[in-house]
């Protein structure tokens, strides 16, 4: 493809970059079709226009599947930066009009939806019910990905555990999350879950989380026979439900299965730990009325049930 010199960036260019970003994040034209609300042929035309405009191949598509080229990955990174800058400009203009319009990007750990205090859900409800011009974008990510999103400006707010804190982020504690060691009703230890000897417990196949844990959680995992790994709490639940493994879960995530008699906590008198979950924002961030209103709602007293 011939080299092209990019001069002035037009509104049309920005539209093409938004299409490209959606396609790249979705992993292909077909997946992006429903997100963008346009046909696959229209997406293909937009991508071809952008490649001609930039003078480089951005992605490979065909029978082998969809993948970004090296240049495509660089353009994606640059487009995320420029689109975030435009959103920052729109946020600053919002301050002048005192109106809430624009994107609100929030990164969450998985399995927070079952947390009974529902601070995040309540704050989102209060924010969106009074401001129809806000578009909420929620991404489910690991704590490390959430931190990176906050630092590079892709995320406005993140919810993550207060295990290690970064000096570049501000934290607002939300609630304490309590985790216990569980087995399913298919597991041999289910019948004697509350009284099983620890020595017996340590011979059962257990799950080692791949994510960051507090020191007391690490200490509780060390004597277990860890024969499986899991990237998040839902993956741990899947393995527990097979009846082959035991593992730690937040009590609010396990509650439904416990109430149904499908799961039971093992030695809850000793096998438990707690984590404080917090909302994080980047220090020194530009004033953003949407973020300020969300944090204000997050800190408000919860409504009575």
FIDORO-97492 format. One line per 2 residues: number of its first residue (from 1); their letters; for each residue x, y, z of N, C-alpha, C, CB. Coordinates in pm, whole numbers, always signed. Each point is the difference from the previous one (the first is absolute). Glycine has a CB too. Layout:
BEGIN
NUM = A = X,Y,Z,X,Y,Z,X,Y,Z,X,Y,Z; ...
//
This chain:
BEGIN
1 = XX = +85,-119,+0,-85,+119,+0,+89,+124,+0,-186,-124,+124; +149,+223,-212,+82,+120,-12,-2,+81,+129,-46,+4,-245
3 = XX = +159,+63,+269,+4,+88,+117,-91,+119,-22,+235,-73,+49; -296,+118,+61,-85,+118,-7,+39,+94,+111,-189,-133,-101
5 = XX = +176,+262,+74,+29,+100,+102,-131,+48,+60,+212,+72,-119; -226,-88,+250,-123,+42,+67,+15,+145,+42,-47,-236,+81
7 = XX = -36,+323,-136,+5,+141,+34,-107,+31,+103,+90,+57,-229; -185,+23,+194,-105,+36,+95,-88,-122,+29,+3,+238,-84
9 = XX = -37,-259,+214,-88,-109,+40,-142,+52,+0,+182,-110,+140; -267,+53,-223,-137,+47,-15,-95,-80,+90,+50,+69,-237
11 = XX = -175,-23,+244,-102,-74,+73,-18,-139,-59,-116,+215,+57; +130,-225,-190,-13,-130,-66,+112,-94,+45,-108,+111,-198
13 = XX = +230,-57,+213,+111,-81,+48,-28,-53,+141,+158,+134,-142; -212,-48,+226,-30,-40,+138,-107,-109,+1,+60,+230,+82
15 = XX = -157,-218,-171,-103,-104,-9,+63,-133,-42,-173,+175,-58; +263,-170,-39,+67,-123,-44,+83,-60,+112,+7,+89,-233
17 = XX = +59,-5,+312,+80,-50,+112,-89,-66,+105,+169,+180,-41; -288,-125,+65,-92,-61,+96,-46,-136,-50,-75,+228,+76
19 = XX = +48,-238,-206,-38,-130,-58,+114,-99,+15,-152,+115,-164; +273,-71,+132,+118,-87,+11,+20,-47,+144,+106,+120,-194
21 = XX = -118,-30,+288,+17,-37,+141,-104,-104,+42,+93,+228,+49; -218,-210,-90,-105,-96,+34,+28,-137,-62,-165,+188,+15
23 = XX = +206,-189,-142,+31,-126,-68,+116,-72,+70,-82,+97,-219; +186,-20,+254,+117,-60,+65,-36,-57,+136,+148,+160,-121
25 = XX = -228,-86,+199,-39,-47,+133,-94,-120,-9,+28,+232,+88; -115,-233,-190,-96,-110,-15,+66,-125,-58,-181,+167,-32
27 = XX = +294,-149,-37,+70,-115,-56,-44,-39,-139,+27,-77,+228; -89,+169,-300,-38,-31,-138,-121,+78,-45,+95,-224,+31
29 = XX = -123,+213,-162,-111,+76,-59,-134,-53,+49,+140,+46,-202; -155,-178,+208,-128,-59,+38,-39,+40,+141,+44,-192,-153
31 = XX = +52,+185,+244,-29,+33,+140,-32,+148,+17,+150,-186,+73; -90,+272,-157,-21,+144,+11,-130,+45,-65,+247,+30,+2
33 = XX = -306,-117,-83,-119,+37,-77,-114,+45,+92,+68,-162,-178; -99,+82,+281,-112,+33,+90,+35,+118,+90,-73,-239,-5
35 = XX = +201,+254,+39,+41,+111,+86,-14,+132,-72,+159,-151,+119; -115,+156,-245,-3,+124,-77,-136,+28,-61,+241,-33,-48
37 = XX = -321,-73,+30,-131,+19,-61,+6,+26,-149,-76,+86,+216; +185,-130,-281,+11,+11,-146,+39,-135,-56,+66,+244,+16
39 = XX = -84,-261,-146,+24,-130,-62,+149,-30,-10,-212,+26,-129; +242,-155,+110,+140,-42,-13,+65,+62,-123,-57,-215,+115
41 = XX = -21,+229,-224,+55,+61,-121,+34,+148,+24,-134,-161,-141; +50,+230,+221,+29,+140,+32,+125,+10,+86,-245,+54,-14
43 = XX = +261,-147,+109,+120,-1,+84,+123,-22,-87,-133,-87,+196; +123,-7,-290,+113,-29,-89,+38,+123,-82,-72,-241,-12
45 = XX = -31,+315,-33,+26,+120,-79,+70,+106,+85,-202,-50,-142; +156,+66,+268,+62,+98,+88,+146,-37,+27,-223,+46,+105
47 = XX = +249,-175,-83,+136,-43,+27,+90,+23,-121,-88,-171,+161; +35,+143,-278,+78,+25,-122,+29,+148,-18,-103,-202,-104
49 = XX = +3,+286,+134,+20,+145,-9,+110,+45,+96,-241,+31,-65; +240,-84,+187,+100,+40,+99,+140,-47,-43,-174,-11,+182
51 = XX = +184,-111,-233,+130,-50,-44,+55,+84,-116,-66,-232,+74; -22,+271,-166,+43,+85,-110,+42,+137,+53,-155,-121,-158
53 = XX = +78,+172,+254,+30,+132,+56,+135,+1,+70,-245,+42,+28; +277,-152,+43,+125,-8,+74,+114,-57,-84,-133,-27,+207
55 = XX = +99,-41,-315,+103,-57,-85,+67,-122,+61,+36,+225,-91; -111,-305,+167,+59,-120,+61,-109,-103,+27,+183,+138,+104
57 = XX = -142,-264,-104,-91,-109,+32,-15,-10,+151,+66,-124,-210; -190,+128,+259,-25,+1,+144,-34,-138,+54,-77,+234,-21
59 = XX = +18,-319,-63,-40,-131,+51,-1,-102,-112,-138,+110,+178; +146,-236,-138,-13,-112,-91,-139,-59,+21,+251,-48,+2
61 = XX = -323,+28,-108,-131,-64,+12,-19,-97,-115,-95,+203,+117; +34,-314,-84,-19,-104,-99,-31,-132,+68,+155,+119,-156
63 = XX = -128,-229,+86,-32,-131,+55,+80,-31,+126,-55,-76,-229; +173,+132,+238,+85,-25,+118,-48,+76,+122,+192,-37,-152
65 = XX = -291,+126,+134,-51,+76,+113,+48,+144,-3,-6,-208,+133; -28,+280,-32,+32,+143,+11,+119,+19,+94,-242,+61,-43
67 = XX = +335,+25,+2,+111,+36,+88,+55,+135,-43,+57,-244,+41; -5,+320,+56,+60,+129,-29,+143,-19,-48,-146,+110,+173
69 = XX = +188,-26,-265,+141,+3,-39,+77,+77,+107,-59,-12,-248; +191,+9,+238,+81,+79,+94,-36,+147,-9,+187,-167,-20
71 = XX = -203,+216,-104,-39,+140,-18,-141,+25,+54,+147,+13,-202; -235,-113,+188,-135,+12,+52,-3,+16,+150,-79,-135,-190
73 = XX = +166,+60,+258,+6,+11,+146,+48,+138,+42,+45,-246,+16; +50,+300,-90,+49,+135,+32,-107,+106,-27,+233,-74,-55
75 = XX = -306,+59,-55,-107,+95,-32,-111,-10,+104,+54,-16,-245; -84,-107,+292,-103,-17,+103,+41,+75,+127,-63,-224,-97
77 = XX = +190,+209,+136,+48,+67,+120,-10,+153,-17,+158,-194,+48; -118,+243,-165,-6,+144,-25,-144,+50,-7,+218,-15,-124
79 = XX = -306,-65,+65,-140,+42,-11,-66,+6,+137,-13,-101,-228; +47,+7,+318,-55,+4,+137,+44,+128,+71,+2,-253,+9
81 = XX = +121,+294,-35,+50,+122,+62,-75,+123,-51,+225,-107,+25; -241,+116,-157,-65,+120,-56,-148,+3,+34,+167,+2,-187
83 = XX = -235,-118,+188,-142,-2,+35,-20,+33,+147,-40,-171,-180; +133,+126,+265,-8,+35,+143,+21,+150,+18,+85,-229,+64
85 = XX = +5,+289,-145,+24,+144,+9,-124,+77,-43,+244,-38,-44; -312,-10,-59,-122,+66,-45,-107,-9,+109,+55,-55,-241
87 = XX = -65,-62,+304,-96,-17,+108,+33,+93,+117,-36,-239,-70; +169,+257,+95,+41,+93,+104,-42,+143,-32,+192,-149,+52
89 = XX = -179,+186,-180,-44,+133,-43,-149,+16,+20,+185,+7,-168; -263,-111,+133,-144,+8,+17,-37,+13,+148,-31,-136,-210
91 = XX = +107,+67,+296,-27,+8,+144,+24,+142,+52,+65,-243,+24; +43,+306,-76,+28,+137,+44,-109,+96,-47,+246,-50,-6
93 = XX = -295,+31,-115,-109,+84,-49,-125,-22,+85,+95,-8,-235; -116,-117,+278,-114,-31,+86,+1,+85,+126,-1,-233,-88
95 = XX = +123,+257,+140,+9,+79,+122,-56,+140,-23,+201,-132,+71; -179,+185,-192,-46,+135,-30,-152,+6,-4,+209,+43,-129
97 = XX = -271,-147,+80,-145,-3,-12,-69,-60,+122,+29,-17,-245; +51,-43,+336,-55,-69,+116,-104,-105,-41,+41,+206,+138
99 = XX = -14,-272,-248,-86,-108,-44,+83,-127,-9,-150,+160,-128; +86,-271,+153,+70,-128,-1,-25,-69,-133,-21,-20,+251
101 = XX = +121,+25,-337,-8,-67,-129,+136,-62,-30,-178,+161,-84; +177,-282,+28,+125,-64,-37,+12,-140,+55,+104,+222,-8
103 = XX = +12,-280,-12,+26,-137,+42,+45,-4,+145,+60,-60,-235; -99,-46,+302,+49,-30,+134,+52,-142,-2,-164,+161,+111
105 = XX = +297,-175,-101,+65,-130,-15,+40,-53,+138,+84,+63,-230; -138,-177,+267,+26,-57,+131,+46,-145,-15,-172,+153,+104
107 = XX = +278,-189,-32,+53,-135,-3,-32,-72,+130,+184,+73,-155; -239,-193,+144,-42,-76,+117,+63,-138,+0,-215,+126,+4
109 = XX = +245,-177,+116,+31,-141,+16,-128,-80,-25,+187,+50,+167; -172,-175,-208,-120,-81,-20,-63,-38,+134,+97,-89,-214
111 = XX = -224,+53,+210,-74,-55,+114,-31,+104,+108,+107,-217,-46; -102,+346,+13,-40,+101,+98,-150,+23,+0,+222,+108,-28
113 = XX = -291,-156,-76,-143,+26,-12,-79,-66,+112,+29,+19,-247; +27,-126,+308,-71,-67,+109,+33,+59,+137,-1,-208,-137
115 = XX = +87,+309,+141,+31,+66,+127,-126,+68,+53,+243,+35,-70; -292,-72,+190,-132,+47,+45,-8,+150,+25,-30,-221,+99
117 = XX = +141,+288,-65,-8,+143,+28,-24,+82,-126,+151,-34,+194; -109,-16,-309,-33,+57,-131,+31,+149,-11,-177,-171,-18
119 = XX = +287,+215,+75,+35,+143,-7,+20,+45,-145,+107,-17,+227; -36,-66,-305,+27,+38,-139,-130,+4,-80,+229,-102,+15
121 = XX = -313,+1,+1,-128,-4,-72,-86,+120,+34,+10,-249,-3; -18,+282,+133,-82,+113,+44,+55,+131,-55,-61,-126,+208
123 = XX = +193,+144,-206,+61,+123,-52,-24,+14,-150,+174,-12,+180; -163,-96,-256,-27,+4,-144,-146,+35,-26,+181,-170,-40
125 = XX = -271,+113,+121,-142,+28,-18,-28,+148,+23,-56,-234,+74; +113,+291,+31,-22,+142,+30,+59,+89,-109,+1,-54,+246
127 = XX = +115,+16,-297,+67,+79,-103,-80,+0,-130,+221,-53,+104; -266,-65,-145,-63,-14,-132,-146,+43,-1,+157,-186,-46
129 = XX = -227,+167,+158,-142,+34,+1,-23,+150,-17,-42,-198,+146; +137,+279,-101,-15,+146,-8,+72,+62,-120,-21,+2,+247
131 = XX = +96,-84,-321,+82,+55,-108,-3,-95,-119,+150,+119,+166; -242,-92,-259,-16,-90,-114,+109,+17,-104,-243,+5,+39
133 = XX = +328,+99,-25,+107,+20,-97,+125,-77,+30,-92,+221,-38; +91,-304,+145,+119,-77,+38,-6,-138,-63,+19,+128,+217
135 = XX = +92,-169,-276,+12,-137,-52,+99,-75,+89,-53,+73,-240; +3,-172,+313,+83,-78,+92,+64,-116,-74,-146,+65,+194
137 = XX = +277,-76,-182,+74,-111,-61,+69,-78,+112,+37,+131,-217; -84,-255,+241,+55,-84,+106,+87,-108,-62,-200,+45,+148
139 = XX = +321,-61,-96,+87,-108,-43,+35,-85,+121,+94,+140,-191; -103,-271,+175,+36,-93,+107,+146,-40,-22,-242,-87,+24
141 = XX = +326,+114,+75,+144,-18,-18,+65,-49,+129,+0,+181,-174; +125,-218,+163,+79,-33,+118,+41,+130,+69,+83,-216,-106
143 = XX = -48,+211,+235,+46,+123,+67,+117,+67,-71,-77,-99,+213; +171,+20,-265,+114,+58,-71,-43,+76,-124,+141,-184,+85
145 = XX = -236,+127,-162,-50,+69,-119,-76,+127,+37,-15,-221,-119; -58,+216,+230,-73,+118,+45,+98,+111,+37,-190,-145,+84
147 = XX = +295,+110,-12,+102,+100,+36,+62,+63,-123,+47,-126,+209; -13,+44,-308,+60,+53,-123,-99,+91,-74,+144,-206,-18
149 = XX = -272,+169,+17,-101,+83,-66,-16,+134,+68,-115,-206,-71; +124,+209,+203,-9,+127,+73,+121,+88,-28,-133,-113,+179
151 = XX = +251,+52,-183,+122,+77,-17,+13,+57,-141,+108,-143,+172; -155,+69,-274,+14,+51,-137,-123,+77,-47,+150,-192,-48
153 = XX = -250,+209,+136,-114,+84,-33,-115,-71,-68,+159,+179,-17; -148,-309,-9,-110,-72,-65,-119,-17,+94,+166,-119,-143
155 = XX = -140,+111,+274,-105,-16,+99,-9,+124,+88,+34,-249,-1; -155,+286,+38,-21,+110,+94,+4,-49,+144,-137,+118,-173
157 = XX = +74,-232,+198,-9,-57,+135,+21,-151,-11,-158,+184,+78; +220,-241,+25,+16,-145,+6,-35,-50,+139,+177,+8,-176
159 = XX = -231,-129,+184,-27,-64,+129,+94,-120,+13,-245,+75,-1; +327,-75,+105,+102,-103,+15,+35,-18,+147,+90,+54,-228
161 = XX = -24,-164,+263,+32,-26,+142,+116,+87,+49,-81,-235,-30; +72,+276,+156,+106,+79,+62,+104,-96,+58,-161,+191,+52
163 = XX = +244,-245,-139,+106,-90,+45,+133,+75,-4,-126,-203,-85; +163,+250,-33,+113,+92,-13,-52,+125,-70,+173,-190,-9
165 = XX = -136,+307,+57,-49,+124,-59,+110,+67,-81,-161,+28,+190; +120,+43,-293,+94,+74,-84,-2,+147,+38,-34,-165,-188
167 = XX = +149,+229,+195,+5,+141,+40,-70,+92,-99,+214,-47,+113; -236,+1,-236,-64,+85,-101,-152,-9,+2,+202,-29,-139
169 = XX = -257,-52,+229,-145,-17,+6,-55,+42,+136,+16,-187,-165; -138,+239,+163,-76,+27,+122,-101,-112,+21,+29,+252,-28
171 = XX = -55,-287,+154,-88,-112,+31,-109,+43,+98,+190,-160,-39; -311,+111,+14,-113,+20,+91,-52,-138,+40,-63,+225,-108
173 = XX = +83,-268,+234,-48,-133,+42,-151,-13,-18,+189,-13,+165; -232,-102,-216,-142,-24,-24,-59,-95,+104,+39,+38,-243
175 = XX = +21,-157,+256,-49,-98,+96,+103,-110,+16,-239,+52,-62; +224,-130,+169,+86,-115,+24,-67,-124,-59,+95,+106,+211
177 = XX = -16,-184,-281,-49,-123,-62,+59,-119,+75,-22,+113,-226; -63,-206,+270,+43,-114,+80,-2,-127,-86,-89,+111,+211
179 = XX = +199,-184,-210,+11,-122,-80,+20,-121,+90,+97,+133,-191; -156,-246,+147,+10,-127,+73,+40,-110,-97,-174,+75,+167
181 = XX = +219,-186,-110,+39,-117,-80,-123,-87,-21,+237,+6,+92; -269,-35,-220,-123,-72,-32,+29,-131,-74,-120,+219,-11
183 = XX = +25,-312,+27,-5,-120,-84,-145,-16,-46,+195,-112,+123; -217,+32,-225,-137,-23,-47,-56,-127,+63,+53,+117,-218
185 = XX = -184,-138,+198,-65,-119,+56,+43,-128,-69,-193,+142,+59; +276,-132,-163,+57,-118,-65,+132,-42,+63,-113,+68,-212
187 = XX = +163,+15,+302,+133,-25,+57,-11,-87,+125,+81,+220,-91; +15,-311,+114,-4,-88,+118,-1,+75,+133,+119,-168,-136
189 = XX = -68,+291,+141,+8,+74,+126,-129,+75,+32,+244,+22,-38; -341,-25,-52,-121,+81,+17,-75,-33,+129,-17,+14,-248
191 = XX = +2,-143,+278,-81,-41,+116,+59,+50,+131,-72,-201,-128; +203,+201,+140,+67,+40,+124,+74,+133,-16,+24,-243,+62
193 = XX = -78,+332,-143,+71,+123,-36,+41,+82,+121,-127,+2,-212; +40,+9,+312,+27,+89,+114,+101,-59,+97,-229,+90,-25
195 = XX = +244,-224,+25,+83,-64,+102,+119,-77,-55,-203,-16,+136; +223,+17,-267,+108,-78,-59,+135,+43,+58,-134,-27,-212
197 = XX = +221,-70,+238,+133,+31,+51,+80,+76,-106,-5,-205,+147; +86,+300,-102,+80,+77,-95,+96,-89,-77,-17,+198,+150
199 = XX = +70,-301,-82,+92,-92,-69,-68,-68,-117,+123,-37,+214; -251,+2,-197,-78,-60,-109,-27,+103,-108,-105,-161,+160
201 = XX = +73,+281,-116,-29,+108,-95,+119,+26,-93,-154,+103,+169; +272,-114,-114,+121,+30,-78,+34,-108,-102,+82,+127,+194
203 = XX = -154,-240,-192,+24,-105,-100,-97,+11,-118,+84,-149,+182; -183,+239,-171,-97,+16,-108,+57,+90,-109,-190,-31,+163
205 = XX = +157,+1,-288,+46,+83,-112,-61,+140,+11,+23,-207,-148; +61,+308,+139,-43,+137,+21,+39,+88,-119,+20,-31,+248
207 = XX = -75,+152,-248,+17,+94,-112,+92,+114,+44,-229,-58,-91; +329,+87,+8,+92,+111,+23,-40,+118,-89,+188,-161,+61
209 = XX = -233,+274,-3,-32,+117,-84,+126,+57,-65,-197,+52,+150; +180,-1,-272,+111,+63,-72,+8,+150,+26,-20,-175,-174
211 = XX = -77,+228,+246,-6,+145,+21,+59,+37,+136,-205,+14,-146; +222,+115,+168,+61,+54,+120,-85,-30,+123,+107,+180,-138
213 = XX = -42,-220,+248,-71,-31,+125,+69,+67,+118,-76,-221,-96; +1,+247,+205,+62,+56,+120,+84,-106,+71,-192,+162,+25
215 = XX = +282,-121,+64,+90,-96,+67,-72,-111,+75,+161,+184,+22; -273,-154,+48,-68,-106,+74,-63,-102,-94,-44,+162,+185
217 = XX = +0,-118,-303,-54,-95,-99,+111,-89,-55,-180,+164,-61; +296,-106,+34,+114,-79,-47,+37,-106,+103,+85,+197,-133
219 = XX = -84,-158,+260,+36,-93,+107,-100,-115,+9,+107,+188,+126; -236,-160,-145,-101,-105,+5,+12,-97,-119,-151,+158,+122
221 = XX = +195,-108,-236,+14,-85,-119,+123,-90,+7,-116,+176,-132; +220,-134,+200,+128,-71,-6,-8,-148,+38,+105,+215,+52
223 = XX = -176,-255,+57,-2,-143,+34,-96,-83,-85,+58,+67,+229; -138,-4,-314,-96,-74,-81,+70,-73,-115,-178,+167,+60
225 = XX = +116,-275,-104,+53,-78,-113,-51,+64,-128,+9,-215,+136; +65,+314,-186,-46,+82,-112,+34,-68,-132,+29,+208,+139
227 = XX = -131,-270,-200,+20,-74,-125,-67,+66,-120,+14,-207,+136; -77,+322,-114,-66,+73,-108,+21,+150,+23,-174,-185,-32
229 = XX = +166,+262,-75,+12,+146,+10,-122,+64,-64,+253,-13,-4; -280,+136,+44,-115,+73,-55,+34,+147,-9,-161,-169,+96
231 = XX = +114,+234,-203,+32,+140,-24,-93,+96,+72,+90,-68,-220; -209,+21,+261,-94,+87,+70,-93,-83,+86,+13,+170,-186
233 = XX = -103,-101,+258,-86,-68,+95,-105,-88,-68,+36,+189,+157; -86,-149,-273,-96,-84,-70,+64,-132,-43,-121,+205,-78
235 = XX = +247,-199,+36,+70,-122,-37,+15,-92,+121,+123,+125,-180; -97,-67,+297,+8,-80,+123,-133,-68,+26,+174,+156,+94
237 = XX = -284,-82,-110,-133,-58,+23,-25,-117,-94,-84,+223,+74; +122,-211,-200,-15,-110,-95,+70,-126,+51,-15,+166,-189
239 = XX = +139,-150,+234,+76,-116,+47,-58,-59,+128,+204,+99,-106; -250,-14,+196,-62,-51,+123,-123,-84,-33,+85,+201,+128
241 = XX = -166,-153,-222,-125,-68,-35,+21,-135,-67,-103,+223,-23; +224,-249,-27,+27,-133,-56,+3,-107,+108,+130,+107,-184
243 = XX = -107,-67,+310,+12,-96,+108,+139,-58,+14,-235,-51,-35; +328,+97,-47,+136,-52,+3,+96,+90,+77,-45,-108,-218
245 = XX = +9,+233,+238,+91,+95,+62,-71,+81,+109,+129,+12,-214; -48,+39,+306,-48,+96,+99,+68,+134,-29,-39,-184,+176
247 = XX = -26,+294,-135,+60,+130,-29,-70,+111,+76,+65,-82,-224; +2,+196,+233,-53,+116,+71,-86,+86,-94,+201,-1,+153
249 = XX = -317,+44,-100,-90,+90,-71,-53,+106,+96,-64,-185,-159; +32,+305,+109,-71,+96,+85,-134,-57,+42,+115,+193,-116
251 = XX = -157,-168,+240,-124,-59,+48,-121,+46,-79,+101,-13,+225; -99,+138,-278,-115,+47,-76,-12,-71,-135,+20,+221,+113
253 = XX = +94,-263,-170,-4,-74,-126,-48,-143,+23,+186,+144,-89; -145,-204,+200,-38,-139,+30,-139,-13,+59,+239,-48,+36
255 = XX = -300,+161,+9,-123,-6,+79,-113,-74,-70,+68,+213,+102; -87,-189,-231,-110,-65,-71,+16,-151,+0,-25,+202,-144
257 = XX = +147,-250,+119,+25,-145,+0,-12,-58,+141,+152,+27,-199; -106,+50,+297,-12,-46,+139,-147,-14,+37,+218,+111,+60
259 = XX = -301,-15,-94,-143,-3,+32,-71,-116,-70,+5,+247,+31; +47,-287,-146,-58,-113,-74,+54,-135,+47,-29,+152,-195
261 = XX = +124,-148,+288,+59,-125,+47,+102,-58,-96,-208,-42,+120; +258,+123,-211,+96,-46,-100,+144,+19,+47,-166,+54,-181
263 = XX = +191,+49,+265,+133,+26,+54,-8,+9,+152,+68,+120,-211; +47,-142,+273,+10,+12,+146,+141,+46,+35,-175,-182,+35
265 = XX = +184,+271,+66,+131,+49,+43,+71,-107,+82,-86,+237,+0; +217,-252,-25,+84,-96,+71,+72,+71,+115,+31,-138,-212
267 = XX = -50,+87,+331,+63,+57,+119,-5,+152,+1,+149,-199,+8; -269,+256,-12,-11,+146,-5,+57,+69,+123,-202,-29,-139
269 = XX = +223,-47,+247,+59,+59,+120,+145,+41,-20,-154,-138,+136; +223,+74,-233,+141,+29,-23,+32,+39,-144,+51,-157,+182
271 = XX = -123,+100,-277,+35,+20,-140,-79,+118,-58,+52,-247,-25; -11,+367,+59,-66,+120,-51,+96,+118,+3,-225,-87,+78
273 = XX = +202,+184,-167,+76,+124,-2,-87,+112,-56,+217,-127,-28; -174,+251,+46,-77,+116,-46,+87,+92,-86,-146,-14,+206
275 = XX = +82,+83,-299,+65,+99,-86,-87,+125,-4,+111,-182,-140; -50,+299,+151,-72,+125,-19,-2,+35,-148,+66,+80,+232
277 = XX = -183,-58,-287,-14,+43,-139,-17,+151,-4,-104,-222,-65; +167,+284,-34,+2,+146,-7,-26,+48,-142,+159,+6,+192
279 = XX = -209,+117,-203,-8,+69,-129,+126,+82,-17,-255,+9,+9; +318,-20,-124,+127,+69,-25,-14,+97,-117,+127,-199,+88
281 = XX = -60,+313,-75,+9,+99,-107,+145,+47,-9,-242,+73,+33; +279,-16,-146,+137,+48,-18,+20,+133,+73,+12,-117,-222
283 = XX = +96,+129,+295,+33,+126,+67,+31,+107,-106,+90,-126,+203; -129,+248,-172,+30,+110,-90,-79,-4,-128,+223,+4,+95
285 = XX = -329,-84,-101,-82,-7,-122,-67,+135,-25,-39,-248,+36; +7,+273,-162,-76,+120,-34,-139,-10,+61,+131,+30,-214
287 = XX = -185,+85,+253,-134,-1,+57,-98,-55,-102,+57,+196,+146; -140,-286,-101,-100,-64,-85,-129,-7,+80,+176,-136,-128
289 = XX = -276,+210,+85,-123,+10,+77,-69,-135,+14,-26,+234,-80; +35,-318,-22,-62,-133,+7,+66,-83,+109,-56,+10,-245
291 = XX = +189,-12,+246,+73,-76,+101,-29,+54,+139,+180,-52,-166; -181,+186,+179,-27,+61,+130,-138,-38,+53,+150,+190,-62
293 = XX = -250,-190,-26,-136,-35,+42,-8,-148,+38,-92,+179,-150; +164,-264,+77,-1,-143,+33,+64,-24,+136,+10,-56,-245
295 = XX = +104,+120,+270,+68,-17,+128,-85,+55,+114,+222,+14,-115; -293,+95,+88,-90,+56,+101,-111,-99,+35,+50,+233,-85
297 = XX = -107,-296,-19,-105,-100,+23,+56,-124,+69,-123,+84,-202; +248,-118,+170,+62,-118,+58,+20,+17,+150,+114,-45,-218
299 = XX = -86,+168,+261,+25,+28,+141,-127,+30,+80,+221,+87,-69; -334,-75,-2,-125,+31,+69,-48,-121,+81,-61,+165,-182
301 = XX = -12,-143,+291,-56,-114,+77,-90,-84,-89,+11,+134,+212; -3,-266,-194,-85,-89,-78,-146,+15,+42,+192,-160,-26
303 = XX = -284,+153,-70,-144,+8,+36,-41,-119,+84,-47,+127,-209; -51,-105,+297,-49,-109,+83,-73,-101,-88,-20,+154,+200
305 = X = +33,-286,-168,-68,-102,-82,-151,+10,+12,+195,-150,+29
//
